[in-house]
Structures are given as structure tokens and as C-alpha cells.
């Protein structure tokens, strides 16, 4: 196995790890957001606090979109290198 193959495999593993992290952030964000929608009235949260939770969820989803876009470009560049 050549050094170039090892580098390509390491890059693929790193991209896969980042992809798993993005998927966990998306799933975790949605679960916590839905849970907050259900718990907010029971905990007596104000609308202002609920909007803050919504903004945190949007920020996490925006981050995951940006990282997904970077992953897509990195995979496309890796395919072009081969």
C-alpha cells in the first residue's frame, strides 16, 4: 500500500467522522427542539425564552448546513484528485 493510498484513506475516514458528527448534531437538535416545545409550557418558560431556544436550534442547523456543504466540496475535490 502506498503512502498516497494511506493519505486518501485517512482523508475518507476524517470526512466520514465529520459527516457522522453533522448527522448527530441535526438529530440531537431536532430532538431537543421538539422536547423543548413540549416542555416549555409545563416549565413555565416565557415566549422570549422559547424564542431563544428556537434561535439556538436554528444556529445549530445553520452550522450543520455549512459543514455539510464543506463536506460535499471536500468529497468532490477528493474524487477529482483520484
N, C-alpha and C positions, 0 to 999 in steps of 0.2 A: 504494500500500500504506500502510495507516495504522500509526500507532505501536503501536496495540493488537495488530495482526497481527504486527508485528515482535517485540513482547514475548512473544506466545504462541509464536512460532516459536523464540525464544531459550529459553523455558522447556522446550519439547519437546526441543530439542537437549540441554539440560542433563540432562533426565530420561533421555534415550537414552544419554548418556555414562555416567551413574551406573549404568544397567542393564547396560551393557557391562562396567563395572568389577566389578559384582557377579558377573556370569557368569564373568569371568576369575578372580576370587578363588575361586569354587566349583570350577571346573575345575582350577585350579592347586593348590588344597588337596587335592583328591581324588587328583591325580596324585602329588603329593609324599608324601601319606599312604600310598598303595599302594607307592610306591617305598621308603618307609621300612620298611614291613612286609617287603619283600623283602630290603632291605639290612641291617636290624638284626641278624639272626643272623650275617651274613657279616662285619660290622664289630665284632661282639662287644659290642653295646650291652646294658646291663643292663636288666632289666624296668622299673626305675624310670625310666630314660631313655626307654624305649619309651612308657611311660605319659605322660611329659611331652610327647612328640611328639603323642600322641593328644589330650591336652588342648589343645595349640596348634591342632590341626585342628578340634576342637570349638569353640574360641573363634572361629576364622575363619568357621566355618559359622553360628554364632550371630550374628556380626556381619552376615553376608550375609542372614540371615533378617530381622534388624531393618531393614536398609536396604531390602530388598525390600518389606517391609511399609510403610515410609515412601514408597517409590515408588508403591505401589498407592494409598495415600491421596492422594498428590500428583496422580496422574493422575485419580483420581475427583473431586478438587476442581477440577482444570482443566476437566474435562468439565462440571461443574456451572456453572462461570463462563461457558461459551460459550452 
